[in-house]
């Protein structure tokens, strides 16, 4: 009896020790992740960042469930993404993203994914049939900030940044923009909560806006409230979109006379190199304005991207800027520059989102993703597919495969040369 009992009890003890060791290890990993801060993440090439919306339908009324969000988390994690940017907390999406990450971490304590949590800010009467008032804010802003605070406190190991507003100060956002003093008010509020111990001290607070809104453009933005905001945030989150300016301000775009003898691919590469230089100039314009105020703090890219399709301003009848080939060139150039410069880049975006321009499926806003809605990897990620990075992963039941069935020849058939012009070269 004793001879039989001894190995049994020894086995039980071994199991208990093993389970205890696993639990201790899990606790240690979770504690370490809680200690990782935005300062550690932003600008660190080991923590690639991306903008993320998990909407797969043509309406946000159909919120993605946690299971589908977990699919996306694993796909992005496989490609090296460790920091996501979300845009609002008025819908279930952001809280479900946090829940999805938390659940995966419960299953695998080594899984790392952090979030820059966006709180949407509107002016009075935004998105209503009433005249908008850009000098007063929406009553909903208070509740939006409260929801963001609640989530940051519920998931301190995941939420590392709160961004107050998305392009909320730029004046072409005519449906909802506010004055800088509104953003300043809420940034100061969140900073005060940190000082009072009601938010984690290491949580970084910013606003994510167009380069012009940060002082890098017209002097109409150079107001006292903006200067105070630059002092108040922990870092500046800057947007730059050369793709949009291939239509609105195409000084850098097109095939120049000096390039007429180049091959078609070389002409495209030259145009895309100028596009990157243009983005860098906009980034530098913000840095220079900040420094002119005597301020020194990090400046990161909160948003930039390149659509793979357009039936409007940027497509075959417009600037001819959008296709998967040009998107891939821009993506790689951005990653190379920002990684080497120690700049975080929340590339826009991970997956196509058909709700963005639901009435026009061919609209560029629907096609900024590095993946299609079905989960096909666009040309920018073909090498990762070849390397087996996404092996065993799927989106909506679909394995991760290449677009165009992996035929570069077929892809290039849809690539068009930028128009010829006597443009001004943009040199960085």
BELWO-V380718 format. One record per residue. N is the residue number from 1. PSI is psi in whole degrees, -180 to 180 (NA if undefined). BURIAL is + if it has 24 or more other C-alpha atoms within 12 Angstrom, else -. Layout:
BEGIN
N	PSI	BURIAL
N	PSI	BURIAL
END
This chain:
BEGIN
1	-47	-
2	-37	-
3	-33	-
4	-41	-
5	-36	-
6	-54	-
7	-31	-
8	-49	-
9	-33	-
10	-40	-
11	-42	-
12	-46	-
13	-41	-
14	-41	-
15	-42	-
16	-42	-
17	-42	-
18	-46	-
19	-39	-
20	-39	-
21	-41	-
22	-43	-
23	-41	-
24	-42	-
25	-42	-
26	-42	-
27	-40	-
28	-44	-
29	-45	-
30	-41	+
31	-41	-
32	-41	-
33	-33	+
34	-30	+
35	-18	-
36	130	+
37	169	+
38	-36	+
39	-36	+
40	-32	+
41	-51	+
42	123	+
43	-2	+
44	115	+
45	-13	+
46	-7	-
47	69	+
48	144	+
49	155	+
50	153	+
51	139	+
52	129	+
53	127	+
54	16	+
55	125	+
56	-7	+
57	177	+
58	17	-
59	143	-
60	-3	-
61	-24	-
62	88	-
63	135	+
64	139	+
65	170	+
66	-36	+
67	-43	-
68	-35	+
69	-36	+
70	-35	+
71	-48	+
72	-40	+
73	-43	+
74	-36	+
75	-48	+
76	-38	+
77	-40	+
78	-32	+
79	9	+
80	3	+
81	134	+
82	-3	+
83	125	+
84	152	+
85	127	+
86	172	+
87	-24	+
88	165	+
89	17	+
90	-24	+
91	174	+
92	-14	+
93	-54	+
94	-44	+
95	-34	+
96	-34	+
97	-46	+
98	-40	+
99	-41	+
100	-45	+
101	-45	+
102	-41	+
103	-41	+
104	-38	+
105	-32	+
106	-33	-
107	-35	-
108	100	-
109	-15	+
110	-7	-
111	127	+
112	125	+
113	130	+
114	167	+
115	136	+
116	105	+
117	119	+
118	138	+
119	117	+
120	137	+
121	131	+
122	160	+
123	173	+
124	134	+
125	14	+
126	141	+
127	27	-
128	179	-
129	8	-
130	154	-
131	130	-
132	147	-
133	103	-
134	-2	+
135	2	-
136	152	+
137	160	+
138	144	+
139	-21	-
140	-19	-
141	-38	+
142	-47	+
143	-34	-
144	-44	+
145	-41	+
146	-41	+
147	-41	+
148	-42	+
149	-45	+
150	-44	+
151	-38	+
152	-36	+
153	-30	+
154	-34	-
155	61	+
156	-22	+
157	-9	+
158	-48	+
159	116	+
160	-14	+
161	141	+
162	127	+
163	120	+
164	102	+
165	152	+
166	113	+
167	41	+
168	-10	+
169	-15	+
170	134	+
171	-12	+
172	-6	-
173	64	+
174	-18	-
175	-21	+
176	-3	+
177	152	+
178	169	+
179	155	+
180	-27	+
181	-27	+
182	-46	+
183	-43	+
184	-43	+
185	-48	+
186	-33	+
187	-46	+
188	-39	+
189	-47	+
190	-38	+
191	-38	+
192	-39	-
193	-37	+
194	-47	-
195	-31	-
196	-1	-
197	14	-
198	-3	-
199	154	+
200	136	+
201	-32	+
202	-7	+
203	129	+
204	144	+
205	134	+
206	-177	+
207	147	+
208	113	+
209	167	+
210	148	+
211	-35	+
212	-37	+
213	-23	+
214	13	+
215	1	+
216	-1	+
217	-129	+
218	149	-
219	-13	-
220	-20	-
221	-11	+
222	74	+
223	163	-
224	-40	-
225	-37	+
226	-45	+
227	-39	+
228	-36	+
229	-42	+
230	-36	+
231	-32	+
232	-33	+
233	161	+
234	-27	+
235	165	+
236	130	+
237	108	+
238	138	+
239	140	+
240	132	+
241	80	+
242	-34	+
243	-45	+
244	-34	+
245	-4	+
246	-19	+
247	-48	+
248	-28	-
249	67	-
250	40	+
251	-26	+
252	-7	+
253	153	+
254	175	+
255	120	+
256	155	+
257	-37	-
258	-10	-
259	8	+
260	-26	-
261	-1	-
262	160	-
263	165	-
264	-44	-
265	-42	-
266	-34	-
267	-43	+
268	-44	+
269	-39	+
270	-42	+
271	-38	+
272	-31	+
273	-39	+
274	-32	+
275	-43	+
276	-43	+
277	-37	+
278	-43	+
279	-41	+
280	-37	+
281	-40	+
282	-41	+
283	-49	+
284	-32	+
285	-34	+
286	-45	+
287	-44	+
288	-40	-
289	-44	+
290	-46	+
291	-30	-
292	-20	-
293	-1	-
294	21	-
295	139	-
296	109	-
297	167	-
298	145	+
299	119	+
300	166	+
301	112	+
302	-19	+
303	132	+
304	151	+
305	-180	+
306	120	+
307	152	+
308	-2	+
309	146	+
310	137	+
311	20	+
312	-131	-
313	-28	+
314	4	+
315	-158	+
316	-30	-
317	6	-
318	-127	+
319	-7	+
320	40	+
321	-23	+
322	120	+
323	169	+
324	-27	+
325	-48	+
326	-37	+
327	-44	+
328	-42	+
329	-43	+
330	-44	+
331	-48	+
332	-40	+
333	-41	+
334	-47	+
335	-43	+
336	-47	-
337	-54	+
338	-38	+
339	-44	+
340	-28	-
341	-4	-
342	36	+
343	130	+
344	141	+
345	108	+
346	83	+
347	138	+
348	111	+
349	-179	+
350	-55	+
351	147	+
352	145	+
353	104	+
354	-11	+
355	-19	+
356	-41	+
357	67	-
358	-31	-
359	-10	-
360	85	-
361	-26	-
362	3	+
363	145	+
364	-34	+
365	-24	+
366	-6	+
367	35	+
368	-7	+
369	156	+
370	-15	+
371	150	+
372	170	+
373	-37	+
374	-11	+
375	14	+
376	135	+
377	125	+
378	172	+
379	-34	+
380	-24	+
381	9	+
382	-39	+
383	-37	-
384	-37	+
385	-45	+
386	-35	-
387	-5	-
388	18	-
389	-37	+
390	15	+
391	129	-
392	-6	-
393	157	+
394	164	+
395	116	+
396	34	+
397	-3	-
398	131	-
399	158	-
400	108	+
401	173	+
402	149	+
403	165	+
404	22	-
405	28	-
406	11	-
407	106	-
408	-33	-
409	-45	-
410	-37	-
411	-46	+
412	-21	-
413	-25	-
414	0	-
415	127	+
416	147	+
417	140	+
418	154	+
419	150	+
420	142	+
421	165	-
422	61	-
423	169	-
424	122	-
425	140	+
426	112	+
427	137	-
428	NA	-
END
